[in-house]
Amino acid sequence: MPTAAPSRDGPEPAAIHARQRWMSVLAKAPAEAVERAWRDLRPPPGYDLLRPAETGLAMIQARMGGSGRPFHLGEMTMTRCAVRLADGTTGFSHIAGRDRRKAELAAAFDALLQRPADQARLLADVIAPMERALLARKQATADKVAATKVEFFTLARGD
């Protein structure tokens, strides 16, 4: 997925969408998959921590009925991290939960994926397989739920 060059007003919408996609995949992927993908990089690049992984809470908002007024549903644990590669590219991550290592690696992958020289290879070798695995897991869950679906119907009485 090519990255558009930033305009005077900031990155192009296509570049923003691409980054949102890979960050979503990295955030949702199991920690083991992210760790394995990092180990498979030859050699894994070095990076400096700009903001070490730290865990905190985020307030979650919801809407009643999907269109009503927002209300505070509750809080969830989040971990964030920021890294900088040797060439100055900065990567960020925010993930659900307390996995500091996953947050650090997701930020490192974010930085690598922003570099045009690495982007196509990493999208094909790292992000696409993770995305396929996430979709397969989602489909397996949907199939399991569908197997328990109960169909209610009414019989017309023959009065």
N, C-alpha and C positions, 0 to 999 in steps of 0.2 A: 504494500500500500504506500504510494509515494506521498511524501510530505510536501505541502505547498510552502513556498517561501513566505516568511512573515511580511505583511504589508506595513505601511506606516501606522495603521491603527491596530496592529496586533496580528496574531496568526489567522490564517484563513479558516472558514468553517470546516472544510474537509480535514484539515490538520487537527482541529479541535475534536472532531468526531472520531478520528482515528485514535487519538490519545485517550479519549474517554473509553473507547472500546477495549484497548489493551489494558488500561488500568482496571476496568471492570473485571476482565478475565483474571488478571493477577490477584485482585482482591478476593475473588470468589473461589479460586483454585485451592485445592488442599495444600497445606504447607509442604508436604512431602514432594509434591509435583514441582513446586517452585524451587525447592532445595535441589532436587534432581536436575532440573534444567540449568541451574547455576553451576553445579558440578560438571555438567556436560560441556560447558563453555571451555574452549581451549585457546589460550589459558584464561581463567577467570580474570577479568580486569580489576585493577585496584581502584579504590575510591576513598574519599575522606568523608567523614560524617559531619554534615553541617548542623544537623539537629539529630542527636542520637534518638533511637526509638524510645518513645515515651507513651505511656498508657494513661487514658483519661476517660471521661464520660461525655457523651453527646446526647442532647435532648432530641427525642424523636417526636415529630408531629404527625398527626393523622387528620383525616376529614371524615365526618359522619356521612355515610352514604355516598362518598366519593365526590360530592359537590357542596357539602355543607361547610360550616365554619370550622376552621382548624382548631384542634385541641392537642394538648400535650399528652401523648400516649405513655411516655416514660423515658427512661434513660438506657443507653446501651454502652458497653465498653468499646472503646476504639483505641487503636495504636497508630501513631504517625511517625514518619521519619523523613529526613531530607539528606541526600548525599550529593557529592560533586566528584565527577570523574577528573582524571588528570588534564583533559583538554578543556575543562571548565563547564562542561554540560552538567546541569543540575537536574536531579530526579527527586520526586516526592511520592509519598504513599500515605494512604489512610485506609486501614483495614479494620474490620470488625473483630473484636476479641483482644487477647493479650499477647499474641505471638510476636515478640520483638524481632526475632530473626526473619520471619516472613515479611514484616514491614520493611526491614532494612533491604532485603533482596528485591522486594517489589520496587522500592525507590531506585535501586541500582539498575534494574531492568528498565524502568521508566527513562532513566538517563540514557542508557544504551539505545533504546528504541527511538529516541529523538535524533540520534546521529544518522544521517542519510546513508553512510557506508555500512551500518549494521542493521538498519531497519528492515529491509526486505528479508534478509536471512533470518532474523529473529522472529518476524511475523510468521514466516513459514515453519521454522523449526521449533519454536517455543509457544507462541500465542495460539496458532491454529490447532495444534494437538490438545492444548489445555482447553480451548473452546469446544472442541469436539467431545472431549471427556465430560465437560460440564453439561453439554446438551444431552449426551447419552444418560448421564445421571438424572437429569431432569425428566427425560422421557421414561426412564425406569420407574421413577417415583410416580409419574402420571399414570403409567400402566398399572402399578400396584393399587393406586387409588381407584382407577376405573374398574378393577376387578371386584371391588367391594361396593360398587354403586348399586343402589336398589331402585328399581323402576316401580313407581306407584301408578296404578291405573284404577279406574272405576268401571265396574260392570254395570251395564244398563239393565235395569230390572225389567222383566217382561210382563208388566202388569196388564 
